[in-house]
Amino acid sequence: MEETSTPPQPAHPSPSPQFPAVFTPPPPSAFSSRGSPSPSTGSAAAAQAQFSTPPGPPVFSSPLRPAAVPFRATPASPQPVPFASRGGGYSSSSSSAAVSLPTSSGPHFLNGAATPTSHLPSSAAAPPPPPEESPYVLFSAHKVLKQKKLLNAPSLGFGALVSPGREVAPGPETVERDPRRCLNCGAYVNLYCDLLIGSGQWQCVVCKKMNGSEGEFVVSSKHDLLQWPELASSAVDYVQSGNRRPGFVPVPDTRVSGPIFILIDECLDEAHLQHLQGSLHAFVDSLPPTARIGIISYGRTVSVYDFSEGAAVSADVLPGNKSPTHESLKAIIYGTGVYLSPVHASLPVAHTIFSSLRPYQLSLPEVSRDRCIGAAVEVALGIIQGPAAELSRGIIKRSGGNYRILVCAGGPSTFGPGSVPHSVQHPNYAYLEKTAMKWMERLGHEAQRHSTVVDILCAGTCPVRVPVLQPLAKCSGGVLLLHDDFGEAFGVNLQRASTRAAGSHGLFEIRCSDDMLVTQVIGPGEEASPDSHETFKHDTSFCIQMHSVEETQSFSVSMESKGDIKNDFVYFQFAVHYSNMYQTEITRVITMRLQTVDGLSAYLASVQDDVASVIIGKRTVLRARTASDAIDMRLTIDERVKDIALKFGTQVPKSKLYRFPKELASLPECLFHLRRGPLLGSIVGHEDERSVLRNLFLNASFDLSLRMLAPRCIMHREGGTFEELPAYDLAMQSNAAVVLDHGTDIFIWLGAELAAQEGQSAAALAACRTLAEELSELRFPAPRILSFKEGSSQARYFVSRLIPAHKDPTYEQESRFPQLRTLTPEQRSRLKSSFIHFDDHSFCEWMRSLKLVPPEPS
């Protein structure tokens, strides 16, 4: 069982490159003083991205019925657009004006009340606003248990999922001035601070010290405090109006895209190359006219294509066996060629370049072909840096947005810097792989320093040696994805990778009340050095340097109480300071308050099963670094579920069995799906695939994480409606079509009876396909969508992800899968006879094997 109650160590080794960083903060006494720099400029809003494929499906008129496992719709992934100022000051003593950001729509999630309090004598605070919902922070419980022993129980634990870069509507209030911060600990002023309206002093919610406001907060009545957004809202974006960078575009509807370099594998066979060419043609057609693109291909050499030659295909060729020299890069940068060009000026040339690509000519197996991926990325970075490479070695910021390098790879890096031998049987392979991983990690950090994200999109059947390529993507803030081929899913991910909004140089700060202690953070970043930030006297925050700041990311934050809590509330503040795609600096501050309770039942009733499941899942998957680790983690889940029942459940009278707490009814089923699924189970064949899935899960937003953890099962009904059902094999009814959404994969299963009716099966398949595209319309990465008939070989992908509930007694089946009651006796008999016996436990059998009574379905 994973222990989180042990004292955290003051320092850690770097995490394995195959996994996101995990941070374990030192004890409070070991914290050094630090803070974040004051914000200077800008904020970002969001506008919905559009893609050429797949087509936008219609919205279904019939609503889906509730699922057994809690589900929240995956939000859109919007694109930032420049903000527009809104006139009018909000304080007679301040010349700063608030601005409103247009943002895309997205759901809000309730996680705790948001009403300010006032405890100081003769003080006044803003009146309580209506209860607020936070789309940025999801706590595992809405209340905090005062008893240290139970709150810190490692089996359940307490924590939060934080998505600091998320964009929703209505977005946070934007304030064009520096934030007011506690001079003692660095916390930001917020709506929960106690204020003395006569003097303007405010009390910090973290360290309880008093701070002055230079008379700014002096008002005649507490109602007047609402004119300051930071005193009226739990989330605020701070911006400075006077220092907007040259890349800022003041027109709200102008779409700005950062420059994109496309790196293409030259070692592809004809079938793969044809698919890739189709995806690349569609990709450049989908880009906005103002986007700048560059094209590089790599094999044994690096070819940098020149857009200045018109219809002719021309490229400068550099050797791939070594890093590009300063002289060779200088010749390209200061030469007459055009290597980055706007789409409106170079679209025909780009299509000509893609059409001119030829399949690999030699008769070598795919894994034995030379690919100089490292040198190709170095060349792209050299062109991106341009003349700035001759300037200081500090962080380089430029106008025009952040750069993105998209690597289209069909095999491993086997030539030049950052390469490994063709065969894993090489006598020195382990050492050479470790050396290549370190080199790729350095290259990823160099890309991140230059505001460049490297996404590596792999496809085909050749192993790509994920441990070598993953550090390059991770350290630059990008992702590594695997695809079956270079077809539809690859093409959609190419488009979504290029258009997803990405901020850079992010610093994420976590502060909480003295009662609470952060014990572990899992997410896309690494611990920030304490000497690079603004210093405060007693700053106990934990700071994380983010690789990139994106809506699709989240951090899993585990927390404990230092002792039994005496206060009525505990406070949490999350702040992220970053530069958005317009090079505008933003400081987003999110402050949350949770009530403390004495009663265990009140605490359990406030537990959010789905959030708690995802946090537990991330802590578990983090430790599954190898196949043998994954087996150990399955046993850890067993022990965790038993311990939750022992600590929070009740013993059955006159029995050794324990009853799982009814308030956590869906938690064990989510963990059972995790135990069986692709993250820890054996239904995904290759370790490379499992490694990539685990990385995605550990960094993913709540919505995608939940879907990867527990699949969503939706049955197509007569008349074109859909019904959501538990993900049990009892849904495999021969007269129905079923959609199973498992995050990175969506499966469409057609029953044999339905498939035999040509017209009806075609209509059902089309409706299910449209639903699948609607569910994943803006998801990144775009899932693989597979459809198949009952009894086909591919149906095993579907069957293996469903809980084998057909093994349970009839009364339990009907209790957990009420749809069975609508079937005729003949249909139920056919359904029962269609199952093949195998040894996997059903959920109820698994619970009983742990000496537990399964919870009643919620």
N, C-alpha and C positions, 0 to 999 in steps of 0.2 A: 504494500500500500504506500502510495506516495505520501511523504511527510512534508507538511508545510509549517508545522509548529516548531521545528528546530530553529535555533538562532541562525539567521542568514550570515553568510560569509562576506567579509568586506571586499573581496575581489574574486573574479571568476576568470576561467580560461575562455577564450573565444569559442562560441558555439560552432558546431560542425557546419560546414558550408551548405549541407543539404537542408538545413533547417533555419527558420527565422531565429532572431536573437531572443534569448531569455534573460531577463534581468532580475537579480535578487538584491534588493537594496540592503546596504549595511545598517546596523543599528543606529538609532538617532544620534548617539554620541559620536558616531564615526562620520557623520555628514560634514562635508565642508561647505562653507558659505558659498552660495551661488544663486544666480537668478537668470533671467533672460534679458537680452538687450531691449531697450525701449523701441516700440514700433515706429516705423517711419512713414510708410506709404501703403495705400491701396487696399482694396478688398475685391472679392470676386463674387459674381452671381452665377446662375446656371441657366442654360437653355438646352433644350432637349436635342441630342445628337440624332442625325438621320443617317441611315445606311442604305446602300443600294440593294443589298440582299441580307436576310430574306425579306420579302414584302411584309409590310405592316398588316397583321391580321385584324379582322373585325372584332369588336367587343361583343362578348356573348350577352344576350339579354337575360338569360336565366342565371341566377346566382349559384355559386357552388355551395354545397351544404358543408357544415362544419366538419373538420377532421378530428379524429381521435387524438392525434398529436397536434399541439398548438402550431399554427402556421401564420406567418406574416408575409404578405405579398412582397416580392423583391422590388425595391424601388427603381425608378429610372436612374440612369447614370448621366447626369446632365453635364453640359459644357459650360464653363464659366464665360460670362460676357462682361464687358466693361460696365462699371456702375455709373449711375447718374446722380448728381447731388440733388438734394431736396432742400429748398430754401427754408429759412427760419431757424433762429437759435433756440436753445432750450434752457438758457440761463442768462439772467441779466448780468451776471458776473463772469460770463464766459462768452467768447466770441466764436467758439466752435459751433458748427452746425451738424446736425445728424443727417445721414443720408439713408435712403432706402434702396435695397438691392432687389432687382427682379430675380427670382429663383424658380427652378422647376418644381413641380408638385411632387410630393412624396409623403408617405405616412408618418405620423408621429406616434411615439410609443410612451405610454405612461409608466414612469419609474420613480415614484415617490412624489410627495407633495412639494409645492414650491410656494410657501407663504412665509414672508419675513416675520421676525419676532423682535421684541424689544425687552431687554432685561435691565438696562442701566437706569439708575434713578435719574429723574428729570430728563430722560432722553426720549426721542421720538423717532420712529422709523416709518417708512412708507407703508400705507395700508396694504393688507394682503391682496394680491391679485388673484384671479381665479386659479384653480389648480393648473399647473403647467405640465406639459409633456415634453420629454427630452428625446429628440431623435439622435442625439450625440452620445448619450450615456445610458446603458441598460444595466441596472443592478440585478444581481441574482435574487435579491429580496427587496421589497419596498420598505421593510422595517429592519432594524438592527437589534439583535438580542443582547441584553445587558450582561448576561452571564458569559464570561470569557471561555469557560471550558466547552460549552456547547457551540458557541459561535465559531470557535477555532477548530472544531472537530474536522480533521483533514478529509474525511470521507465526503462531506457535503461542502463545507467551506463557505466563504463569503467573498464576493468580488464583483467586478463590473466589466462590461465590454464597452470600450470607448472608441468612437469613430470621429476623431477630431477634424478630419477634412471633409466630412459629409456636407452636402448642400441640399437643403430642403426649402419648401415654402410653407409658411412664411419664414424667411431667413432671419438670422439674428440682426438686431439693430446694429448699425454701423456708425461709429463715432470717430470723427476726424480730429483726433488729438491723442496725446500720450495718456496712458492709463494712470490712475492713482494707485500706488502700491504701498503696502506696509513697509515702513523703513526698518522694521525688525526682522521679518521673515520673508518678505518679498511677495506675499499673497496680494491679490488684486481686490480692490473695493468691489462690493457686490450687494445685491438686494437683501441679504441676510445680515448685513452689518448694522449694529446699533449706532445711531447718530444723535448727537447733541445739536439740535437745530439752532440753538442760540450762538454756539461757537463754531459750528461746522465740523467738529471733531467726529471721527468715526473709529469704532473698535473692530479690529481684525477678528474674523471668525476662527482663524487657525491658531494664532498665538495669544489672542485676547489683549494685545497692546493697543493703546490709543494713538491715533495719528491725526495730524492737522490737515486741513484742506485749503489753507491760505484764504479762508473766508468764502470759498466757492460754495460750500454746502450750507451757508447761513441763509435760512428762509424763515418766513413768518409762520408757516404751518407745515405739518408733516406731509400734507397732500402735495405741496409744492415740490417735494423730493422726486416725484414721479417724472419730472421733466428731464432728469438724467437717466438715459437708457440703462446704464449699469446698475442703477438703484431700482429699476422696475422690471428687469428681465434677467433670467438665469443664464442667458448666452449673449455675448456682445463681441462684435468685431471692431478692433481699434485700428484706425487708419490716420495717417498724417496727410493733410490736404496740400501741403506746400512742396513736397518732394516726390512727385510722381515721376517715374523713370521714362526715358524716351520711348519705351515700347508700349506705353499706355495709349489705347485708342479710345477716344471719347464718344464714339458713336455706339449706342447700345446694341444695335442689331448687326453690327459687323462681326463676322466670325473670323477669328484669328487662330491660325494653327501654327505650332512650332515647326521648324524645319525638320525634315525626315530623311534619314539615309536608309536605303534598302540594300541589304547585303544578301547576295544570291549565291547559293551553292552551285558550282559548275560540275559537280560529280554525280548528277542525277541520270537515271535511265530514262528512256524516252517516255514511258507511261507517266512517271512521276513529273517529268518536266512539262508535259502537256497540261497536266492539272495545275501545276504551279504557274505556268504562263497565263492560263485562264483566270486564276485568282489575282495575279498581278495586274492584268488588264483591267479587271473590275475594280481593283483597289485604287489605281490612279484616277479612274473615272469618277470615283466617289469623293475624291479630295476637293476642297474648295479651291477656286482659281488662284487665290493669293498664297496658298501653301507652297513652300519651297521644298523640292525633293532633290536627292542625289542618289545615284545608282552605282553600286560596286559589286563585282562578282569575284569569287575566290575559289581557288583550287590549289595548284602548286604556286600560283602567282596571284597577285591582287590587281584587278583591272578596274580603274576608276574612269567611268564613262563621261565623255565631254559633250555637253549639250550645244556647243557653239557650232557644230558642223552641219546643222540642219538635218537633211534626210539621211546623210551618211552616218554609220555607226563608228565612232572613234573612241578610243580609250587609252589612257596612260597606264602602262604596266609596270608594277613594282615586284621585286622578288618576295616570295612568301616564307622563305626559310629563316628570316630574321626581321627584327623590328625595323620600320622605315627610318632611314637616316634623316638628320636635320636638313641636309642638302637636298635630298629627294623631295621631302615635303615642301621645302622652300621653293623648289622649282615648280611644283604644282600650284602652290598658293599664289605666287607672284607671276605665274605664266599667263598665257592668253586664253587658256581653256576656261569653260564655265562648268563647274561641278555641282553647284547648287543653283537651281533655277525655279522660278515660279511655275506652277502647273499651267497657267494660261499661256505661257510662252513656250513650254517644252512638252506639252502633252503628246503631240505627234511623235516627237523624238523618243519619248519614253516608251510608247507603244512599239516603235521600230526596234529599240534595244531589246525589249522583252521577246519580240518575235524572232530576233536574230540568235537567241540562245540555242545552243546545240547540245544534244545528249552526250554523255560520257562515251568516249570512243574506245578506250582500252578494255581488255577482257579481264579486268580485276574484280573480285567481289567487292560489294559496297563498303565493307568495313576496312578494306585494304587500300582504299583510295586516299590520296593526300589532300587534306583540307586545312588551309592556313587561316582558321577563324580568328585567332588572336591577332595576327598581323593585319587582317582586314579591318578589324575593329580599331586597331591603332591608327591606321590610315584615315579612317572616317573621323576619329577624334582629332587627328592632326589638322584636317581640313576644317573641322568645326572650330577649333581654337584659332586657326588663321594667324594673322599677325600678333594676336594676343599671346601666342605661345612665347614670344620674345619679351613679353612684359613680366610683371611679378608673378611669383608662383602662388599667389593667394587665390581666393575664390574669384572666378571670372564671371561677371554679369554683363549681359548684353541685351539690346532691344530685340524684339521679334519673337519672344517666347522661348521656352525650353526646347532643347533638341531631343530627338528620339531616334535611336538606331534600331531597326527591325532586321533581325538576322533570320533568314529562311534557310534552315539547315536540314539536310537529309542524312547526316552522319556525324561522327565525332571529330574533334580537333586532333588531327594526326600528323601535322606538319608545322614546323616553325615554332615560335614561342607559344607557351601554353598548351603544348600538344602532348599526347601520350602515344605509346607504341600501338601498332595496328592490332596486336593480339594481347589479350589479358594474360596469356601464358608466358609472356616475356619474363625472363628471370628477374628483372629489375623493375617490374611494372608498378609495384606498390610505391616505391620511392619516387619514380617518375610521375605517377599520378598525384602524389602529395605535392611535388614541386610545381606541377601544372596548376593545381588548385590554388596554391599561394600566388602564383603569377596572375591567374585570372581574378583573384580577389583584389590584388593591387590595381589591375586594370579597371575593375568595377568602381573602386574608390576614385580613381582618376576621372572616370566618366562622371561620377556624381559631383565631383568638385567643379566640373565644367557644366553643370546643369543639364547633363545628358543622361537619359534613361535608355538602357539597353534591354530590349525584349527579344528573347530567343524562341522562335516558333519552329518546332521540329515536326517532321512528318516522315512517314515511310516505315519500313520494317527493320532498318538497320539500327542497332543500339547506338545511342548518341553519347554514352558515358556521362550520365547526368551529374555525378559528383564533380566533374571537371567544369562543366558549363554553368552549373547552378550559382557558384560564387560570383561570376561576372554579372549575371542578371540581378542577383540579390543585392549586391553591394552598390549597384547603380540605381536601385529602386525599381527595377523592372521585374518581369516574370519569365519563367521558362515553361513552355507548354508542349505537350506531346499530342500528335494527331495521327489517325490511321493513314491519312493521305493528304495531299495538297489541295483537296477539293473544297466543298462548300464550307464546312466548319472552319477549316484553315483560313479561307478567304474572309469569312465574317470576323474571325479573331484578328486578322491583319487589319481590317478596318477599325475595329473597336479598340485595338491597342493604340492605333495612331491618333484616335480622336478623344481618348479618355483624358480628362483634365489631370494634370500633375503639377503640384507645387514642389519646390526644392528647398534645400537648406533648412529643413524643419527641425525645431527644437520643441519637444513635448515635455511639459512639466506636470507633475502630480503632487498635490498637497492635500492633506486631510487633517482633521482635528487631532489634538494630542492623544485622544483616546485610541486612535487607529494607527496601524502600521502597514505599509505596503510591503508584502513579502516576495512577490514575484510578478514580473511583467513579461508577457510573451507577445511578440509582434515584430513588424518590419523596421528594425532600427538597431542601434547599439548604444551602450551607455556613453553619455556625453562627458567630455573631459571637464572637470570642475573649474579650471583656470580660464576658460574661454567665455564666461558669462558674467553678467553684472553681479556684484557681490553684495550680500546682505548679512547683517550681524548673525542671525540665528536661522538660516534658511535650511529647513529639513526636507525640502522638496527632492524628488528624484527626477533627474533630467535624462531624456533619451534623444539622441541624434537620429532623426528619421531619414531613411534613405530617399524617400519621396513622400509627398503628402497627397493621397488620393482618396476619393470617396469609397472605393471598393475595399479599403483596408480597415482593420480594427486592431486594437490592443486588448489583450486579456489581462486584467489587473486583479491579482489575488491579494486580499487584505485580512488582517487579524486585529483583534483588540489587544491592547497592552495589559489590560486588567479588567475587572468588572467595571462597566460603564456607569457613571453616576449621573451624567447629564441627560436631558430629555431629547437632545438632538445631536447628531454628528454631521460634520460638514466635509464636503469633498470639492476640490477645485482642480480642474484640468485646463491647462493653457497650452496652446500651440502657436509658435511664432514661425512663420514661413514666408517664402517668396512665391507668389502664384505665377501662372504662365505668362503674365504680362510683366514679370519682374517687379510687381507691386508687393510691398511687405505688409503682412497682416498679422495681428495678434488676436487670436480667438480665445476668449475666456468663458468657461462653462462652470458654473457653481451649482452644486446640488446639496440638498439637505434631506436627511432621512430621520424619521422618528425612532427612538429606542423604546423597547418594550421588555417587560419582565416575563410575560407569559409565553411559554413555548408554543402553544396553539396559535396565538396571534402572530408569532414569527413565522411558523410553518405556513399559515394561511397567506402570508405575504410573499412567499417564495415563488419566483417565476421559473417554473420547471424548464421551459425551453432555454432560457438564458443560463440557468445553472447547468443544464446538460452541455451546452456549448463550452462553458468555461471548464467544466470537468473534462470534456472531450479534448480540449486543447492541451490541458496539463498532461493528459494521458498520452496523446499522440506525440507530444514533444519528446517523450522518452522512448518512442518506438523507432529507433534509428536503424535497426536491422530487422530481418525476418524473425530472428530468435527473440529480439526485444518485443516484437509485436505479440508473440505468443505469451510472453511474460505479462504484457499489459492486459491481455484478455483475463488472465487470472487476477490481476489487480482490480479490474472492474468487478469481478465476482466478490472480492473482499470488500470493495467499497460499498456495494449494494447491501451486503450483509451488515456492515458496520452502521450504515444509515438506519437500517431497520432496528438494530440493537439500541442505538442512541436516541432515535426519534420515534420509533414505533412502539407497539405494545405486544406483550406476549399473549398468545392464545391460551385461555384457561385450560388447565389440566393437559398441557401439551408443551413440547419443546420448540414448537414453531413460533415464529414472530410475524406479526402482521405489519406490512409496510405502511407507513403513514399515509392516510387517504389524501392529505393535502398535497402529496408529491406523487400523485397517481401516475402521471405520464413520464416521470423521470426514469424509472427502471426500463421502460420500453425503449426510450431514446438510447439509453446506454446499451441495451441488448442489440439494437440496430448497429451501434458503433462496434460492438464486439464481433458481429458477423460480417459487417460491410467491408468495403475496399480499403478503408484506412487501417484496419487491424486484422481483418480476415484474410482469406486466401482466394477470394473470387477474382482478384486481378493478378494476372500471371507473372509479370516481370517486375523485378524490384525497382527498376527505373520508373515504371508507372506508379508504383506505390510511393516512391520518394517524392515525385512531382505532386501527387495528390495530397500528401501530408503537408508539403510546403504551402500549397494553395490554401488548405484548410487552416493552417496556423496563422496565416496572414489575412484571411478573408473576412469580409463584413459578416455581421450577425446573420443576415438573411441567407447568404450562400453557405455559411458554416452550418446552419441548421438543416438546410437541404442535403448537404453532403453527409451529415450525421444521420438523419432519419428521413427516408424518402417519402414523398407525397404521392398517394395513390388516388387516381380520379377515373371513375367509370363513365363511359359514354352511354347515355340512355336513349330510348326511343324518342323521336321528336327533336333530336339534336341537343338535348340538355346533358348536363354532367352532374355526377354525384361524387363527393369526396368520401372515401372509405379508408379504414385502417389498412396499412400496407401488409396484408395477410394474403396467403396463397388462396384463400377462399374467394378472392376476387377473380380468379381464373375461371370464369364461367363461359362455356362454349358459345353462348349466344350474345356475348358482349365484347366490346373493345375497351381496353384499359390503358391509361397513360400513367407511367411511373416516372416522377421527377426526382432524380437523385443528385441534383446540383450540377455536376460536370457531365452527366449523361441523362438523356430523357428517352425512355423506351415506350414504344407503342405496340401493344400485344393484341392480336385479333384472334378471337375464339374460332374453333374449327367450324361450328355451325354458321356463324356469321360470315366467315370467309367463303363458305360454299354458296352464299347468296351474292352474286356478283355486284348487283346494283347497290344493295344495302351496305356491303362491305366497303365499296369504293367511297360512298358518302360518309360512312363512319370513319374511315381512314383519313379522308380529307379534313373532317371536323377535328379529329385528334391531332393531326399534323398542325392545323391552324392554332389549336389550343397550345400545343408544345411551343410553337413560335411565339405566341403571345406571352406565355409564362417566362420565356427567356429572351424577350425582344431586345433588352438592353443589358443583359447579364454579361459580365466579363469574368472569366473566359466564357465564350459561347459554348453551350453544351453540344456534345455529339447527340444527334437524334437518330435513333434506329427503330425501324418497324419490322415486325415479323409475325408469322402465323403460329398458332398453337402447334406444338410438336416439332417445330423446326429446330435446327442445331443452334441458331442464334437465340432461341427462346431461353436458353440456359442463363443468359445475362439477366433476364427479367426474373426468372424463377429464383435464382440464388439470392436476390435482394429482398424477397418476401419472407415474412415469418411463417413457418410451416404449421399454421394453426389447424390444419385438417387432422392433426394427431390428437387434438383436444376432445374431451367429451362434448356431446351436443349442446348441453346447457351452457358450457363456457363459450362455445362458438357463437351461440345466439346472443349471449351477453356482450361479447366483445365485437361482434360483427352482426348487428341487428338486421342488415339487409338480407341475411339468409332467410328470415321469416317471410319474405315476399316470394320466395321460390316455391314452386309446386313440389309435391313429394317426388315426382318423376325427375324434375330438374335437380333436386338435391341428391337423388340416387346417382344420376349421371355425373354430377360434380364429385361425389365421393369416390366413384370408381375411376375417375380420371387421374388420381394422384398416384405417384410412384413412391414406394416406401424407401426412406433413407434415414440415417441415424441422427440427423440434426435435431436438437431440442426445439420444441415450440417455446414461446415466451413463458407460458404457464409451467411447462415441464422444467424449464431452466430455474424459475423462481423456487419451485418445490425442491429442486436438487440442492438449493442453497438453504433449505430448511426455513423457507419464507412462504407466507400466504400471499399470492398475487393480489395487488390492489384492485379494487373495483374500477372498471373503466369510468373515466371522467365524462 
